[in-house]
Amino acid sequence: MPLIRGFHATNIKKAFLLNAIAAALIASVAVIVKDRLDAKTKLVYTDKFAVVLIITFISAIIVYNILYLVFGFGGGMLTN
């Protein structure tokens, strides 16, 4: 049961907007993690890549779950 009803990705405009929100949040987390790793650690490139990849994947799962709870986003063909 979404917190905000009536804002499902039922047309292209709403779908693009919801996906842009998800992409922006996930990309922001990736950039912040990369900047912090560059500033605080002396890891080699492949290690930084692996850490950023894992944290970005986890943040994507979290962001999509939050968007599902708030907007009902991610139902695909399951939406009414």
C-alpha angles and dihedrals in degrees: 000000000000120000092223110047126202097031100100121140091260096136134032096257094054093041092052092047094050092045091049090053091051094046093047093051093047093046091048091055091049093051093047092049092048092049092049092048091050092050101040107032140047097216121148119252096262093051092050090048092052093048093047091046093052095044092045091050091051091046090050091055090049094046093049091048091050091048089049091052095044103037106010087246119167101040092119109178090358093075119104 
